[in-house]
């Protein structure tokens, strides 16, 4: 996979974790908290990949 393909895949996975998430909702379930943590992890990996020089 190319760098662009990896970033596209990870972005898609991140977006799927955020599907149905209501921003500003105070009473998140454990599953929703886990989904948000996963989305944050994908974002950090994407940012790291983008920062790596080829």
PDB file of N, H, CA, C and O in Angstrom:
ATOM      1  N   UNK A   1       0.839  -1.182   0.000  1.00  0.00           N
ATOM      2  CA  UNK A   1       0.000   0.000   0.000  1.00  0.00           C
ATOM      3  C   UNK A   1       0.885   1.247   0.000  1.00  0.00           C
ATOM      4  O   UNK A   1       1.958   1.277   0.603  1.00  0.00           O
ATOM      5  N   UNK A   2       0.409   2.244  -0.679  1.00  0.00           N
ATOM      6  H   UNK A   2      -0.463   2.219  -1.168  1.00  0.00           H
ATOM      7  CA  UNK A   2       1.131   3.511  -0.663  1.00  0.00           C
ATOM      8  C   UNK A   2       0.751   4.291   0.598  1.00  0.00           C
ATOM      9  O   UNK A   2      -0.208   3.960   1.296  1.00  0.00           O
ATOM     10  N   UNK A   3       1.519   5.313   0.857  1.00  0.00           N
ATOM     11  H   UNK A   3       2.297   5.582   0.290  1.00  0.00           H
ATOM     12  CA  UNK A   3       1.260   6.167   2.020  1.00  0.00           C
ATOM     13  C   UNK A   3      -0.146   6.764   1.936  1.00  0.00           C
ATOM     14  O   UNK A   3      -0.860   6.837   2.936  1.00  0.00           O
ATOM     15  N   UNK A   4      -0.531   7.183   0.747  1.00  0.00           N
ATOM     16  H   UNK A   4       0.049   7.124  -0.066  1.00  0.00           H
ATOM     17  CA  UNK A   4      -1.844   7.785   0.553  1.00  0.00           C
ATOM     18  C   UNK A   4      -2.958   6.768   0.788  1.00  0.00           C
ATOM     19  O   UNK A   4      -3.993   7.102   1.365  1.00  0.00           O
ATOM     20  N   UNK A   5      -2.751   5.532   0.345  1.00  0.00           N
ATOM     21  H   UNK A   5      -1.910   5.261  -0.123  1.00  0.00           H
ATOM     22  CA  UNK A   5      -3.748   4.478   0.554  1.00  0.00           C
ATOM     23  C   UNK A   5      -3.903   4.151   2.038  1.00  0.00           C
ATOM     24  O   UNK A   5      -5.014   3.932   2.521  1.00  0.00           O
ATOM     25  N   UNK A   6      -2.793   4.120   2.746  1.00  0.00           N
ATOM     26  H   UNK A   6      -1.891   4.298   2.354  1.00  0.00           H
ATOM     27  CA  UNK A   6      -2.837   3.841   4.185  1.00  0.00           C
ATOM     28  C   UNK A   6      -3.591   4.954   4.906  1.00  0.00           C
ATOM     29  O   UNK A   6      -4.434   4.687   5.763  1.00  0.00           O
ATOM     30  N   UNK A   7      -3.290   6.188   4.561  1.00  0.00           N
ATOM     31  H   UNK A   7      -2.606   6.406   3.865  1.00  0.00           H
ATOM     32  CA  UNK A   7      -3.966   7.324   5.190  1.00  0.00           C
ATOM     33  C   UNK A   7      -5.462   7.293   4.875  1.00  0.00           C
ATOM     34  O   UNK A   7      -6.284   7.551   5.754  1.00  0.00           O
ATOM     35  N   UNK A   8      -5.818   6.982   3.636  1.00  0.00           N
ATOM     36  H   UNK A   8      -5.150   6.773   2.921  1.00  0.00           H
ATOM     37  CA  UNK A   8      -7.234   6.894   3.263  1.00  0.00           C
ATOM     38  C   UNK A   8      -7.940   5.798   4.056  1.00  0.00           C
ATOM     39  O   UNK A   8      -9.059   5.995   4.528  1.00  0.00           O
ATOM     40  N   UNK A   9      -7.290   4.646   4.203  1.00  0.00           N
ATOM     41  H   UNK A   9      -6.381   4.486   3.820  1.00  0.00           H
ATOM     42  CA  UNK A   9      -7.869   3.538   4.960  1.00  0.00           C
ATOM     43  C   UNK A   9      -8.067   3.924   6.423  1.00  0.00           C
ATOM     44  O   UNK A   9      -9.133   3.693   6.993  1.00  0.00           O
ATOM     45  N   UNK A  10      -7.038   4.510   7.025  1.00  0.00           N
ATOM     46  H   UNK A  10      -6.172   4.697   6.561  1.00  0.00           H
ATOM     47  CA  UNK A  10      -7.131   4.890   8.435  1.00  0.00           C
ATOM     48  C   UNK A  10      -8.171   5.989   8.653  1.00  0.00           C
ATOM     49  O   UNK A  10      -8.866   6.000   9.669  1.00  0.00           O
ATOM     50  N   UNK A  11      -8.272   6.903   7.704  1.00  0.00           N
ATOM     51  H   UNK A  11      -7.708   6.894   6.878  1.00  0.00           H
ATOM     52  CA  UNK A  11      -9.275   7.963   7.797  1.00  0.00           C
ATOM     53  C   UNK A  11     -10.680   7.370   7.740  1.00  0.00           C
ATOM     54  O   UNK A  11     -11.565   7.778   8.491  1.00  0.00           O
ATOM     55  N   UNK A  12     -10.876   6.406   6.847  1.00  0.00           N
ATOM     56  H   UNK A  12     -10.157   6.074   6.237  1.00  0.00           H
ATOM     57  CA  UNK A  12     -12.171   5.731   6.755  1.00  0.00           C
ATOM     58  C   UNK A  12     -12.504   5.020   8.069  1.00  0.00           C
ATOM     59  O   UNK A  12     -13.635   5.094   8.550  1.00  0.00           O
ATOM     60  N   UNK A  13     -11.523   4.337   8.640  1.00  0.00           N
ATOM     61  H   UNK A  13     -10.604   4.276   8.249  1.00  0.00           H
ATOM     62  CA  UNK A  13     -11.740   3.640   9.909  1.00  0.00           C
ATOM     63  C   UNK A  13     -12.076   4.629  11.024  1.00  0.00           C
ATOM     64  O   UNK A  13     -12.946   4.366  11.854  1.00  0.00           O
ATOM     65  N   UNK A  14     -11.387   5.757  11.036  1.00  0.00           N
ATOM     66  H   UNK A  14     -10.680   5.970  10.361  1.00  0.00           H
ATOM     67  CA  UNK A  14     -11.664   6.784  12.046  1.00  0.00           C
ATOM     68  C   UNK A  14     -13.086   7.309  11.891  1.00  0.00           C
ATOM     69  O   UNK A  14     -13.813   7.443  12.875  1.00  0.00           O
ATOM     70  N   UNK A  15     -13.482   7.605  10.656  1.00  0.00           N
ATOM     71  H   UNK A  15     -12.892   7.496   9.856  1.00  0.00           H
ATOM     72  CA  UNK A  15     -14.827   8.118  10.406  1.00  0.00           C
ATOM     73  C   UNK A  15     -15.899   7.119  10.836  1.00  0.00           C
ATOM     74  O   UNK A  15     -16.941   7.508  11.362  1.00  0.00           O
ATOM     75  N   UNK A  16     -15.640   5.838  10.610  1.00  0.00           N
ATOM     76  H   UNK A  16     -14.793   5.522  10.183  1.00  0.00           H
ATOM     77  CA  UNK A  16     -16.595   4.810  11.025  1.00  0.00           C
ATOM     78  C   UNK A  16     -16.750   4.776  12.539  1.00  0.00           C
ATOM     79  O   UNK A  16     -17.839   4.499  13.043  1.00  0.00           O
ATOM     80  N   UNK A  17     -15.679   5.054  13.266  1.00  0.00           N
ATOM     81  H   UNK A  17     -14.795   5.279  12.856  1.00  0.00           H
ATOM     82  CA  UNK A  17     -15.754   5.070  14.732  1.00  0.00           C
ATOM     83  C   UNK A  17     -16.584   6.248  15.230  1.00  0.00           C
ATOM     84  O   UNK A  17     -17.171   6.189  16.311  1.00  0.00           O
ATOM     85  N   UNK A  18     -16.631   7.319  14.439  1.00  0.00           N
ATOM     86  H   UNK A  18     -16.154   7.367  13.562  1.00  0.00           H
ATOM     87  CA  UNK A  18     -17.366   8.518  14.843  1.00  0.00           C
ATOM     88  C   UNK A  18     -18.811   8.525  14.350  1.00  0.00           C
ATOM     89  O   UNK A  18     -19.582   9.416  14.711  1.00  0.00           O
ATOM     90  N   UNK A  19     -19.189   7.538  13.525  1.00  0.00           N
ATOM     91  H   UNK A  19     -18.563   6.815  13.232  1.00  0.00           H
ATOM     92  CA  UNK A  19     -20.544   7.471  12.971  1.00  0.00           C
ATOM     93  C   UNK A  19     -21.569   7.382  14.104  1.00  0.00           C
ATOM     94  O   UNK A  19     -21.480   6.495  14.954  1.00  0.00           O
ATOM     95  N   UNK A  20     -22.515   8.275  14.117  1.00  0.00           N
ATOM     96  H   UNK A  20     -22.587   8.995  13.427  1.00  0.00           H
ATOM     97  CA  UNK A  20     -23.559   8.265  15.130  1.00  0.00           C
ATOM     98  C   UNK A  20     -23.191   8.937  16.440  1.00  0.00           C
ATOM     99  O   UNK A  20     -24.013   9.012  17.353  1.00  0.00           O
ATOM    100  N   UNK A  21     -21.971   9.423  16.538  1.00  0.00           N
ATOM    101  H   UNK A  21     -21.304   9.362  15.796  1.00  0.00           H
ATOM    102  CA  UNK A  21     -21.536  10.094  17.767  1.00  0.00           C
ATOM    103  C   UNK A  21     -22.169  11.474  17.855  1.00  0.00           C
ATOM    104  O   UNK A  21     -22.139  12.239  16.891  1.00  0.00           O
ATOM    105  N   UNK A  22     -22.736  11.786  18.999  1.00  0.00           N
ATOM    106  H   UNK A  22     -22.761  11.164  19.781  1.00  0.00           H
ATOM    107  CA  UNK A  22     -23.341  13.094  19.235  1.00  0.00           C
ATOM    108  C   UNK A  22     -22.365  13.954  20.026  1.00  0.00           C
ATOM    109  O   UNK A  22     -22.152  13.725  21.217  1.00  0.00           O
ATOM    110  N   UNK A  23     -21.777  14.936  19.367  1.00  0.00           N
ATOM    111  H   UNK A  23     -21.950  15.122  18.400  1.00  0.00           H
ATOM    112  CA  UNK A  23     -20.805  15.792  20.044  1.00  0.00           C
ATOM    113  C   UNK A  23     -21.486  16.583  21.155  1.00  0.00           C
ATOM    114  O   UNK A  23     -22.591  17.100  20.985  1.00  0.00           O
ATOM    115  N   UNK A  24     -20.814  16.666  22.278  1.00  0.00           N
ATOM    116  H   UNK A  24     -19.917  16.247  22.417  1.00  0.00           H
ATOM    117  CA  UNK A  24     -21.341  17.401  23.410  1.00  0.00           C
ATOM    118  C   UNK A  24     -22.202  16.560  24.338  1.00  0.00           C
ATOM    119  O   UNK A  24     -22.660  17.046  25.372  1.00  0.00           O
ATOM    120  N   UNK A  25     -22.424  15.321  23.983  1.00  0.00           N
ATOM    121  H   UNK A  25     -22.053  14.926  23.143  1.00  0.00           H
ATOM    122  CA  UNK A  25     -23.218  14.419  24.825  1.00  0.00           C
ATOM    123  C   UNK A  25     -22.413  14.094  26.082  1.00  0.00           C
ATOM    124  O   UNK A  25     -21.249  13.706  25.992  1.00  0.00           O
ATOM    125  N   UNK A  26     -23.025  14.252  27.239  1.00  0.00           N
ATOM    126  H   UNK A  26     -23.971  14.567  27.313  1.00  0.00           H
ATOM    127  CA  UNK A  26     -22.311  14.065  28.504  1.00  0.00           C
ATOM    128  C   UNK A  26     -22.296  12.623  29.007  1.00  0.00           C
ATOM    129  O   UNK A  26     -21.326  12.200  29.635  1.00  0.00           O
ATOM    130  N   UNK A  27     -23.341  11.878  28.743  1.00  0.00           N
ATOM    131  H   UNK A  27     -24.130  12.222  28.233  1.00  0.00           H
ATOM    132  CA  UNK A  27     -23.468  10.532  29.306  1.00  0.00           C
ATOM    133  C   UNK A  27     -23.108   9.455  28.277  1.00  0.00           C
ATOM    134  O   UNK A  27     -23.975   8.729  27.791  1.00  0.00           O
ATOM    135  N   UNK A  28     -21.821   9.366  27.959  1.00  0.00           N
ATOM    136  H   UNK A  28     -21.117   9.956  28.354  1.00  0.00           H
ATOM    137  CA  UNK A  28     -21.358   8.392  26.976  1.00  0.00           C
ATOM    138  C   UNK A  28     -21.304   6.999  27.591  1.00  0.00           C
ATOM    139  O   UNK A  28     -20.898   6.820  28.740  1.00  0.00           O
ATOM    140  N   UNK A  29     -21.721   6.024  26.800  1.00  0.00           N
ATOM    141  H   UNK A  29     -22.051   6.170  25.867  1.00  0.00           H
ATOM    142  CA  UNK A  29     -21.603   4.640  27.253  1.00  0.00           C
ATOM    143  C   UNK A  29     -20.138   4.221  27.167  1.00  0.00           C
ATOM    144  O   UNK A  29     -19.321   4.906  26.551  1.00  0.00           O
ATOM    145  N   UNK A  30     -19.822   3.111  27.781  1.00  0.00           N
ATOM    146  H   UNK A  30     -20.485   2.555  28.281  1.00  0.00           H
ATOM    147  CA  UNK A  30     -18.452   2.593  27.702  1.00  0.00           C
ATOM    148  C   UNK A  30     -18.060   2.338  26.254  1.00  0.00           C
ATOM    149  O   UNK A  30     -16.922   2.592  25.859  1.00  0.00           O
ATOM    150  N   UNK A  31     -19.008   1.833  25.458  1.00  0.00           N
ATOM    151  H   UNK A  31     -19.933   1.627  25.779  1.00  0.00           H
ATOM    152  CA  UNK A  31     -18.733   1.565  24.049  1.00  0.00           C
ATOM    153  C   UNK A  31     -18.434   2.857  23.303  1.00  0.00           C
ATOM    154  O   UNK A  31     -17.497   2.912  22.507  1.00  0.00           O
ATOM    155  N   UNK A  32     -19.227   3.902  23.555  1.00  0.00           N
ATOM    156  H   UNK A  32     -19.988   3.858  24.202  1.00  0.00           H
ATOM    157  CA  UNK A  32     -18.997   5.185  22.892  1.00  0.00           C
ATOM    158  C   UNK A  32     -17.645   5.775  23.288  1.00  0.00           C
ATOM    159  O   UNK A  32     -16.948   6.352  22.453  1.00  0.00           O
ATOM    160  N   UNK A  33     -17.281   5.630  24.545  1.00  0.00           N
ATOM    161  H   UNK A  33     -17.848   5.162  25.223  1.00  0.00           H
ATOM    162  CA  UNK A  33     -15.962   6.094  24.994  1.00  0.00           C
ATOM    163  C   UNK A  33     -14.860   5.327  24.283  1.00  0.00           C
ATOM    164  O   UNK A  33     -13.856   5.912  23.875  1.00  0.00           O
ATOM    165  N   UNK A  34     -15.041   4.031  24.132  1.00  0.00           N
ATOM    166  H   UNK A  34     -15.856   3.556  24.463  1.00  0.00           H
ATOM    167  CA  UNK A  34     -14.057   3.194  23.434  1.00  0.00           C
ATOM    168  C   UNK A  34     -13.947   3.616  21.975  1.00  0.00           C
ATOM    169  O   UNK A  34     -12.844   3.714  21.438  1.00  0.00           O
ATOM    170  N   UNK A  35     -15.099   3.868  21.323  1.00  0.00           N
ATOM    171  H   UNK A  35     -15.996   3.788  21.760  1.00  0.00           H
ATOM    172  CA  UNK A  35     -15.104   4.305  19.926  1.00  0.00           C
ATOM    173  C   UNK A  35     -14.351   5.628  19.773  1.00  0.00           C
ATOM    174  O   UNK A  35     -13.579   5.796  18.829  1.00  0.00           O
ATOM    175  N   UNK A  36     -14.572   6.561  20.691  1.00  0.00           N
ATOM    176  H   UNK A  36     -15.199   6.425  21.457  1.00  0.00           H
ATOM    177  CA  UNK A  36     -13.869   7.847  20.630  1.00  0.00           C
ATOM    178  C   UNK A  36     -12.370   7.667  20.833  1.00  0.00           C
ATOM    179  O   UNK A  36     -11.569   8.325  20.169  1.00  0.00           O
ATOM    180  N   UNK A  37     -11.993   6.789  21.738  1.00  0.00           N
ATOM    181  H   UNK A  37     -12.644   6.254  22.277  1.00  0.00           H
ATOM    182  CA  UNK A  37     -10.569   6.517  21.958  1.00  0.00           C
ATOM    183  C   UNK A  37      -9.952   5.905  20.711  1.00  0.00           C
ATOM    184  O   UNK A  37      -8.822   6.236  20.352  1.00  0.00           O
ATOM    185  N   UNK A  38     -10.682   5.016  20.048  1.00  0.00           N
ATOM    186  H   UNK A  38     -11.600   4.747  20.340  1.00  0.00           H
ATOM    187  CA  UNK A  38     -10.191   4.412  18.813  1.00  0.00           C
ATOM    188  C   UNK A  38     -10.020   5.478  17.725  1.00  0.00           C
ATOM    189  O   UNK A  38      -9.008   5.495  17.026  1.00  0.00           O
ATOM    190  N   UNK A  39     -11.007   6.362  17.586  1.00  0.00           N
ATOM    191  H   UNK A  39     -11.829   6.347  18.155  1.00  0.00           H
ATOM    192  CA  UNK A  39     -10.933   7.431  16.590  1.00  0.00           C
ATOM    193  C   UNK A  39      -9.734   8.327  16.857  1.00  0.00           C
ATOM    194  O   UNK A  39      -9.041   8.733  15.924  1.00  0.00           O
ATOM    195  N   UNK A  40      -9.486   8.636  18.124  1.00  0.00           N
ATOM    196  H   UNK A  40     -10.050   8.306  18.882  1.00  0.00           H
ATOM    197  CA  UNK A  40      -8.337   9.462  18.495  1.00  0.00           C
ATOM    198  C   UNK A  40      -7.027   8.754  18.152  1.00  0.00           C
ATOM    199  O   UNK A  40      -6.083   9.384  17.673  1.00  0.00           O
ATOM    200  N   UNK A  41      -6.973   7.459  18.394  1.00  0.00           N
ATOM    201  H   UNK A  41      -7.739   6.947  18.782  1.00  0.00           H
ATOM    202  CA  UNK A  41      -5.770   6.684  18.077  1.00  0.00           C
ATOM    203  C   UNK A  41      -5.513   6.695  16.568  1.00  0.00           C
ATOM    204  O   UNK A  41      -4.375   6.871  16.134  1.00  0.00           O
ATOM    205  N   UNK A  42      -6.573   6.508  15.766  1.00  0.00           N
ATOM    206  H   UNK A  42      -7.498   6.365  16.119  1.00  0.00           H
ATOM    207  CA  UNK A  42      -6.410   6.553  14.312  1.00  0.00           C
ATOM    208  C   UNK A  42      -5.892   7.916  13.876  1.00  0.00           C
ATOM    209  O   UNK A  42      -5.019   7.999  13.012  1.00  0.00           O
ATOM    210  N   UNK A  43      -6.421   8.985  14.465  1.00  0.00           N
ATOM    211  H   UNK A  43      -7.130   8.918  15.166  1.00  0.00           H
ATOM    212  CA  UNK A  43      -5.972  10.330  14.116  1.00  0.00           C
ATOM    213  C   UNK A  43      -4.496  10.514  14.434  1.00  0.00           C
ATOM    214  O   UNK A  43      -3.756  11.083  13.632  1.00  0.00           O
ATOM    215  N   UNK A  44      -4.061  10.041  15.590  1.00  0.00           N
ATOM    216  H   UNK A  44      -4.661   9.578  16.242  1.00  0.00           H
ATOM    217  CA  UNK A  44      -2.646  10.159  15.961  1.00  0.00           C
ATOM    218  C   UNK A  44      -1.751   9.381  15.003  1.00  0.00           C
ATOM    219  O   UNK A  44      -0.670   9.851  14.646  1.00  0.00           O
ATOM    220  N   UNK A  45      -2.188   8.207  14.587  1.00  0.00           N
ATOM    221  H   UNK A  45      -3.065   7.826  14.877  1.00  0.00           H
ATOM    222  CA  UNK A  45      -1.403   7.406  13.635  1.00  0.00           C
ATOM    223  C   UNK A  45      -1.345   8.115  12.289  1.00  0.00           C
ATOM    224  O   UNK A  45      -0.290   8.161  11.658  1.00  0.00           O
ATOM    225  N   UNK A  46      -2.469   8.669  11.847  1.00  0.00           N
ATOM    226  H   UNK A  46      -3.327   8.632  12.360  1.00  0.00           H
ATOM    227  CA  UNK A  46      -2.505   9.406  10.576  1.00  0.00           C
ATOM    228  C   UNK A  46      -1.544  10.590  10.635  1.00  0.00           C
ATOM    229  O   UNK A  46      -0.772  10.812   9.702  1.00  0.00           O
ATOM    230  N   UNK A  47      -1.590  11.344  11.722  1.00  0.00           N
ATOM    231  H   UNK A  47      -2.218  11.164  12.479  1.00  0.00           H
ATOM    232  CA  UNK A  47      -0.693  12.500  11.864  1.00  0.00           C
ATOM    233  C   UNK A  47       0.762  12.066  11.875  1.00  0.00           C
ATOM    234  O   UNK A  47       1.614  12.738  11.294  1.00  0.00           O
ATOM    235  N   UNK A  48       1.057  10.948  12.529  1.00  0.00           N
ATOM    236  H   UNK A  48       0.365  10.402  13.001  1.00  0.00           H
ATOM    237  CA  UNK A  48       2.427  10.442  12.563  1.00  0.00           C
ATOM    238  C   UNK A  48       2.880  10.040  11.166  1.00  0.00           C
ATOM    239  O   UNK A  48       3.992  10.374  10.759  1.00  0.00           O
ATOM    240  N   UNK A  49       2.039   9.331  10.430  1.00  0.00           N
ATOM    241  H   UNK A  49       1.135   9.059  10.761  1.00  0.00           H
ATOM    242  CA  UNK A  49       2.397   8.899   9.073  1.00  0.00           C
ATOM    243  C   UNK A  49       2.644  10.116   8.194  1.00  0.00           C
ATOM    244  O   UNK A  49       3.599  10.140   7.417  1.00  0.00           O
ATOM    245  N   UNK A  50       1.784  11.129   8.315  1.00  0.00           N
ATOM    246  H   UNK A  50       1.008  11.109   8.946  1.00  0.00           H
ATOM    247  CA  UNK A  50       1.949  12.335   7.504  1.00  0.00           C
ATOM    248  C   UNK A  50       3.243  13.070   7.844  1.00  0.00           C
ATOM    249  O   UNK A  50       3.816  13.742   6.986  1.00  0.00           O
ATOM    250  N   UNK A  51       3.703  12.949   9.076  1.00  0.00           N
ATOM    251  H   UNK A  51       3.237  12.402   9.772  1.00  0.00           H
ATOM    252  CA  UNK A  51       4.919  13.658   9.476  1.00  0.00           C
ATOM    253  C   UNK A  51       6.200  12.930   9.058  1.00  0.00           C
ATOM    254  O   UNK A  51       7.274  13.531   9.029  1.00  0.00           O
ATOM    255  N   UNK A  52       6.088  11.649   8.737  1.00  0.00           N
ATOM    256  H   UNK A  52       5.215  11.161   8.761  1.00  0.00           H
ATOM    257  CA  UNK A  52       7.263  10.857   8.359  1.00  0.00           C
ATOM    258  C   UNK A  52       7.676  11.224   6.938  1.00  0.00           C
ATOM    259  O   UNK A  52       6.862  11.226   6.015  1.00  0.00           O
ATOM    260  N   UNK A  53       8.928  11.526   6.792  1.00  0.00           N
ATOM    261  H   UNK A  53       9.590  11.524   7.542  1.00  0.00           H
ATOM    262  CA  UNK A  53       9.449  11.845   5.452  1.00  0.00           C
ATOM    263  C   UNK A  53       9.879  10.554   4.778  1.00  0.00           C
ATOM    264  O   UNK A  53      10.461   9.663   5.398  1.00  0.00           O
ATOM    265  N   UNK A  54       9.577  10.481   3.499  1.00  0.00           N
ATOM    266  H   UNK A  54       9.105  11.204   2.995  1.00  0.00           H
ATOM    267  CA  UNK A  54       9.930   9.271   2.746  1.00  0.00           C
ATOM    268  C   UNK A  54      11.360   9.299   2.293  1.00  0.00           C
ATOM    269  O   UNK A  54      11.821   8.358   1.646  1.00  0.00           O
TER     270      UNK A  54
END
